[in-house]
Amino acid sequence: MSAQETGTFIERNAEGQFEIGAERLARRFGLGVDDLRAMTARGQVRSSVERGDGADTGRWRLSFRIGNRRWRLTLCEDGMIEDDEFSIVTSGGRSL
């Protein structure tokens, strides 16, 4: 687990969707941008966005996975990063 990005922001585009640039994503995974783009083209980069409900209303979770590495961010409504977790996961998705 790392607090590398905690307190920084993820911007939203005109449609209100969160956007993370290729440079930022590649850097977090220790990759070059060209390598990240090639992996994306081969379908090796996966991502998901979850909107909180109940006690988590107003929060969002963004997850990025490349191979057995996962970067998971919990964001406030304004895009500020509350939690930043980088982990190695098993094939079933559980963190080691």
Secondary structure, DSSP 8 states (H G I E B T S, - for coil): ---SSTT-B-EE-TTS-EE--HHHHHHHTT--HHHHHHHHHTT-EEEEEEE--GGGTTEEEEEEEETTEEEEEEEETTSBEEEEEEEEB-TTS-B-
